[in-house]
Amino acid sequence: MSWTRWRPSQRHGRREGWAKVPLVNVLKIEPDRPVRSLKIGTGHQTGQIMDDWELSAEELDLLERDALKQLAERSNCSTSNYYYVSSSSLPSSRSPAKPTFLSPPQEINNASLLQQAATKLPPSPNVIGENDPQKQRQHPKITVKFFLHASGNVAAKFPYDKVLLGAFHNIPRANWNAKERLWMFPLSSLSTAERVLHDVPGSNIEIENLDPLVRRAIAAFTELPDLQDRYDKIPTDIEVRLLPFQRDGVRFVLQHGGRVLLADEMGLGKTLQAIAVTSCVREAWPVLILTPSSLRLHWASMIEQWLNIASSDILVVLSQWSGSNRAGFNIVPSNTKRHINLDGVFNIISYDTVPKLQDILLASDFKVVIADESHFLKNAQAKRTNASLPILQKAQYVILLSGTPALSRPIELFKQLEALYPDVYKNVHEYGNRYCKGGVFGVYQGASNHEELHNLMKATLMIRRLKKDVLSELPVKRRQQVFLELAEQDMRQTNALFRELEMVKSKIKSCQSKEEAESLKFTQKNLINKIYTESAEAKIPAVLDYLGTIVEAGCKFLIFAHHQPMIDSIHKFLLKKKVSCIRIDGSTPAASRQALVTDFQEKDSVKAAVLSIKAGGVGLTLTAASTVIFAELSWTPGDVIQAEDRAHRIGQVSSVNIYYLLANDTVDDIIWDVIQSKLENLGQMLDGHENSLEVSVNEAGSSPLKQRTLDSFMKRCNNHQSDDEPKLKYPRN
């Protein structure tokens, strides 16, 4: 049976009987709503026209769909109640008789007709607010679904209901997202939203709420204080050198109460951002820094450089120490039997040392703790994880730094999340069943609800930026020195050679004959070459230690070395770590080099290129990587620049980060200075100005333990440095 609607037709301004029109709108009258006016007819077809109901287009559209649904449900009801008749009973167009339920066409009395219709129409099931329990049972259930939006807000989705719309207008900071057709409000308004919807009178609303774990995380986050007003406490000389996205990172940490995971991609200055945050909470000092062993001295030099505090206030716990301490740090050996006092303003220890010093660390009651490369805490069974967690949970401010917080599976995030919010992430099975596709014998290997987990972390504790997102703010090439800690046994031979070299230098100064001086200078040159070789051997363990942190970052990188033992050790280490890599050195046939380059450029699975400075530093395009590492230096500055430019050349779409791995009391002391001196002399001859290796002040400072003359051959990249500031140049001592 088809249904239609009749309306009075018009021609040339006067009514002529009744005509059949398509059913588009259905009259819907709420008994409790005062009837003002009615418009009969739709679109380009106009009938008897009265005033508009003052409803929006969206409301009218939704009312129409709702009415059509109601019509289908009421097909067994009496047609006389609805202003609809069967098409079979309608008069023909030749003899346009009036419908039996309407009076002959005449001027319609608004009040009488519509009030009469209202008494005949049954109440709409969407009417909210009826007091009759029987009528309440007829109301259809309206489901409101809450979920976390990618913006970090809570989103709500539900079918149209006018009373519900009014309720959402009462939720603080709630707004309508027209593009996605969602209502959204901030996390802080969640409890208010639940209360508002619960208090809607006479409603039959079912809230499909957030998961309990998500709700606990939001509740814990909203209880933390917003510390953004402390941003102004950052020293001016630090703040002006922060890039815009780094300023945003500092503000994010403060806004989230100082308990966050700073997950920027490698090379975006997480260390500097963390140091800037500590300057905002000086009243909570002293500070504890947990870091991989290869980065302890790097942290010490960064803190001294940026915060301008006395080097003696920076305490570094080293497992063993053999080098000189020209920077004046408070070096404490961890293998001593004496009691260790962690009484520095900044205290830097490695993760592997934490289990041994756990009682001392807990008793020290550090309020500010930074955990660098926090993915070192991914293994729940590791001693360093179990020892570090109570220290992090006890602290007032905790900053986790990691460019790769979850290396392969969401379960690797759990311990880091537990460190930040121990009262929220307290059940690994709850977390695993929600985000790791359940577990088999307690091992959660999968991933589920990953979008919710990502949005939850972004909303409550994590900020992450990629290079491609902030490329316009980055310099095209940035150099950074990384100072390695060498073991005493690895330095014995090198130290012996340095002592012998000093003796030869002394003899050269005191010798009387030219022949003897020439002979001693030849001996000096041979000793320096031996030191060059022995330094490479001594640096191998520390280089591999640092390389482990790069491997875990998961990025493509180039690593350059000069001596064969170093190249062999790096290559074997990567193979042992199951890192797919290419190797190009003097023994690589020329015919196969291009195929290796193609593999590196085109295959995402090939993560590393192990290259000799001489053979791999010329003629190759390796722009798939934006990270370049020098395990050794070359005496020739041109070789170093050429090697850098394997990645920094046409085709590179990212900022290139270059890391020089240097060690104190090795040949690096000599070569670095020589390279700087040669570049300056070469630049003055060819270009008329100095041209030295520029080391970014945003990334690293001078060596914490090297000769003070190192700075005399360096210009730091500093866009805010005045051209009138003198550039220090001292003769080598």
VODO-22412 format. One record per residue (C-alpha): residue in one letter; x, y, z. Coordinates in steps of 0.1 Angstrom, whole numbers, plus 5000, padded with zeros to 4 digits. Each point is the difference from the previous one (the first is absolute). Layout:
REM residues N
AXYZ ...
REM end
This chain:
REM residues 733
M500050005000 S501450334990 W499450315021 T499750364988 R499050345012 W497350234987 R500350384999 P497950284986 S501450104965 Q500350344986 R500050144966 H500450374991 G499650095036 R496849825008 R499249665015 E498749744976 G499249685019 W502549765014 A503049844985 K502249705008 V503650075009 P503049795010 L500549935036 V503050205012 N499150155034 V497849855026 L498250215025 K501349945035 I498550195029 E501249965036 P497150035024 D501950215025 R501350244974 P497850314992 V499049994963 R500950324982 S499849944963 L500349744973 K501349994965 I498349754977 G501949894969 T503649964991 G502750124976 H498850174969 Q496449885006 T498250245023 G496649975015 Q498250185027 I502950185017 M500250125035 D502850125022 D503249795003 W500649785030 E503450175005 L501949674999 S503449964984 A500549804968 E501849735020 E497249975025 L497349994972 D502049734982 L500449795031 L496350055009 E499049874966 R502149695002 D498749945035 A496450044988 L500549764971 K501349745025 Q497050065022 L497649974971 A501449664991 E499649885036 R496450125002 S498749854968 N497349815019 C498650315017 S496950184988 T500850234971 S497650265013 N502550095027 Y502850104976 Y498850214971 Y500849714976 V497749804978 S500349704977 S500650094964 S497349764990 S497450215018 L501150334985 P497750184975 S501150024964 S501750304986 R497050074977 S497650035029 P502150145028 A497949925030 K501250105034 P501449755024 T497549885025 F502150115030 L500250364989 S497350264996 P499550164966 P502850224989 Q499850325019 E502250235020 I501549775027 N499750105036 N503449955014 A499249955036 S497049784996 L501449774973 L503449955017 Q498649965035 Q497649754986 A502849814983 A502150005031 T497249835020 K499849724974 L503749944995 P501549755024 P503050145019 S503449974983 P502349735015 N502950254999 V498250245024 I502150035031 G498650125033 E496749815003 N499149915035 D497949704992 P502049685006 Q498049834973 K501050264975 Q503649995011 R500249634992 Q499050094964 H503050234996 P502649844978 K503549975016 I502450264988 T503749895001 V502750275005 K503449864992 F503150165015 F503449954985 L503450165000 H500650224969 A503350054983 S499950375011 G500349885036 N496450095009 V497149775008 A497649964970 A496349915003 K497949834973 F496249965002 P496850024979 Y498350334998 D497950105030 K499150355008 V500149975037 L503449834998 L501350294979 G498950235027 A501849795026 F503350014981 H499850385000 N500249985038 I503349814999 P503050245006 R502050074968 A498049754980 N499850094963 W498649854968 N502549874974 A498050054968 K502649824978 E499949685020 R496550055013 L501149945036 W499650185033 M503350055017 F501250135034 P503250005020 L501049725023 S499450225030 S496350024991 L499449624999 S498549975035 T497850304994 A498849854967 E499049685017 R498150195027 V498250224975 L498849704980 H499049815030 D497850305012 V498150034968 P496349975012 G498049704988 S502749894977 N500949654989 I503750074993 E502749735001 I503650125001 E502549774983 N502850135021 L503849994997 D501949695012 P500750015037 L503850014994 V499550314978 R497750165025 R502649955028 A502750154978 I497950314993 A499050045036 A503749985011 F501150254973 T497350255009 E501250005037 L503550114990 P500850375003 D500550214969 L503550165004 Q500050214968 D500450325021 R503549885009 Y501250024963 D501350355007 K502549865024 I502149864971 P503250204998 T499950254971 D503249864984 I498349664997 E496650114990 V501150214971 R501949714985 L497149755002 L498449934967 P496250064999 F499149635002 Q502449975030 R498250285018 D496849814994 G501649695014 V501050185032 R496550155004 F498549654995 V502149865028 L498950285023 Q496449984990 H499949635008 G501450055035 G503649904992 R499249634995 V500349934963 L501649794973 L501950224976 A500149784969 D501450234973 E501849834972 M503849975004 G501950324994 L497350255010 G501650115033 K498249805027 T503050065024 L499850374997 Q496250015005 A500449795032 I502750235013 A497850304993 V497249845020 T502349945030 S500850375000 C496250065007 V499949805032 R503350105017 E498249995034 A499849614995 W503749954993 P502249795003 V499549814968 L500649644992 I500849894964 L499849634989 T501749944967 P501849744979 S503749985010 S501150144967 L498250335006 R501050095036 L502850244991 H497850154972 W497450095026 A502650155023 S501350234973 M496650104988 I498950095036 E503250205006 Q499650194967 W496450095002 L499350065037 N503350175009 I500449815032 A503349915016 S501549684985 S500649875035 D496250005006 I499649744972 L500649655014 V500749724976 V500149645011 L502349804978 S500749635002 Q503750064995 W502050314993 S503350034983 G500050344983 S500950355013 N497250225014 R501050344986 A496350125001 G499949955037 F496949785003 N499449815032 I501049654987 V498949725023 P501049644992 S497249755005 N502449715007 T501350155032 K499349835033 R499550335017 H496550155005 I498950214971 N498450345007 L497850134972 D500350365011 G500450184967 V497550254987 F499849784969 N500749635005 I500649794969 I500149625001 S499549724975 Y497149755000 D502349715008 T501250175032 V496550065013 P499549655016 K503350045019 L499050355013 Q496349955004 D499950045038 I502150324998 L497850144972 L496849945019 A501450155031 S501250314981 D496450084992 F500550164966 K497050214990 V501250064963 V501049694980 I500849984963 A500249664983 D501850034967 E499449734974 S497249885022 H499449704977 F502849845020 L497249935025 K497949804976 N500949665015 A497949935031 Q502449735012 A503250204997 K501750105032 R500550364989 T496250034993 N499049865034 A502650225017 S499250324981 L496249995002 P499650085037 I502350304997 L498150144971 Q496649945016 K501150175032 A501250324983 Q497850304996 Y501250084965 V500949734975 I501150064964 L500549694978 L501950064968 S499949764971 G499850034963 T498749644999 P498049935031 A498549684986 L502549824978 S497749734987 R496949935022 P497750205022 I500949795031 E503450174999 L498350325010 F498449865032 K502950055024 Q500650364988 L496350085004 E500149845034 A503050225010 L497950314992 Y496649895013 P500449715024 D496450025013 V498749984964 Y502249734984 K500149765028 N498849684984 V501949874970 H497249764992 E497550274997 Y502350204977 G501049694980 N496549894994 R499050344989 Y503050104978 C501949684992 K497349774986 G499849805032 G502749775012 V501349654997 F501549885033 G500350365011 V502150114970 Y498350284981 Q501550004965 G497250174979 A498550344996 S496350115003 N498150325005 H503250174989 E498350324989 E498450035035 L503449945017 H501750264978 N497350265006 L500149925038 M503750055002 K499950324979 A497250145022 T501549925034 L503849964999 M501849994966 I501150254974 R501749884969 R501350204970 L501749864969 K502750174979 K497750034971 D497550185021 V502450275012 L502450014970 S499450364993 E501450095035 L503249784997 P503450104986 V501049794970 K503149855018 R500749975037 R503249865015 Q500249865035 Q502949875021 V499449695021 F502649945026 L500749635008 E501149855033 L502849754995 A500949725024 E503350015018 Q501249684985 D499250124965 M502150325006 R503249845014 Q501949974967 T498850344988 N501150165032 A503449844998 L500550144965 F498950355011 R502649995028 E502749904975 L498850274976 E500450265028 M503649885006 V500950034963 K498550364999 S502150095030 K503249874983 I499250194968 K499950325020 S503349945017 C502049844971 Q502950204986 S500649854965 K497850024970 E500549634991 E498949895035 A496950224998 E499049864966 S500449645014 L497950085030 K497350164978 F499949694979 T499649805032 Q497250245011 K498249954968 N500149625003 L498850025036 I497050224989 N499149744974 K500249725026 I497750215023 Y497650044970 T499849624997 E499949935037 S497350265006 A497849824975 E500549685019 A499350175033 K496850164987 I498449694986 P498049895031 A498750355007 V499150064963 L498049675000 D498350105032 Y498950334984 L499049824968 G497649795020 T497950315008 I500050104963 V498949654990 E497150015024 A498950334985 G499249814968 C501150274976 K502249974970 F503650115006 L503550024985 I503049925022 F503550094989 A503349865013 H503649994988 H501749695015 Q499149654990 P499649875036 M497450275006 I498149944968 D500149625006 S498750045036 I497250234989 H498949774972 K500149695023 F498050185027 L497250104975 L499849644987 K499849875035 K497250255007 K498349874968 V500150344984 S500049984963 C502950214986 I502350064972 R503850045002 I502350194977 D503750025007 G503249974980 S499449624994 T496650054985 P500149954962 A499150314981 A497549814978 S497949905031 R500050345017 Q497150154981 A497849695007 L500750055037 V499150374998 T496849914982 D499049755027 F500650265027 Q498150274981 E497049794990 K499549745028 D498550115033 S501349685016 V503750114994 K500650225030 A503850065000 A502950074977 V503549925014 L502550214981 S503650085000 I500850374999 K502149964969 A498149754979 G496550085011 G500450385003 V500150094963 G497749954971 L497149835018 T496550135005 L498449885032 T497350255007 A497649735014 A501750075033 S500050335019 T502349885028 V503749984995 I502549875027 F503750035000 A501649735022 E503450144991 L501450314985 S502350064970 W503050224999 T498750164969 P497050245005 G499049954964 D499449635006 V497750085029 I498050264980 Q499749764971 A498849725022 E497450235016 D498650084966 R499249644991 A496750085018 H500050384997 R499550044962 I497450044974 G497149765007 Q500250055037 V496650105014 S500850025037 S502450185023 V503349805003 N501349935035 I503749925003 Y501549855031 Y503749995007 L501049745026 L503050145018 A501949875030 N502250185024 D503849935002 T500049834966 V501150114966 D496750194997 D501550275021 I502650064973 I498049944968 W497050215009 D502250305006 V502049934968 I496949984979 Q498750335014 S503350174993 K500349874965 L496550104991 E500650355013 N503250044980 L498449854969 G497050235003 Q502150315005 M501949924968 L497249914977 D496950185014 G501550295020 H498349895032 E500349725026 N498349674992 S499949775030 L497849715009 E497050165017 V498649815030 S496450085008 V499650175034 N496549855001 E501449655001 A503449995017 G502750205017 S503749965002 S501649695014 P499549965037 L503449865004 K502150124971 Q502650274998 R498750365003 T501550084966 L497349804982 D497650295002 S502550234984 F499549814967 M496349985000 K497150244990 R496649905014 C496950034979 N498150285018 N497650214980 H499750245030 Q503650065004 S501050364994 D502550064972 D501850235024 E500849725024 P503749904999 K500849654987 L502549855024 K503349884984 Y502749875023 P503349834989 R500249635009 N501849945033 
REM end
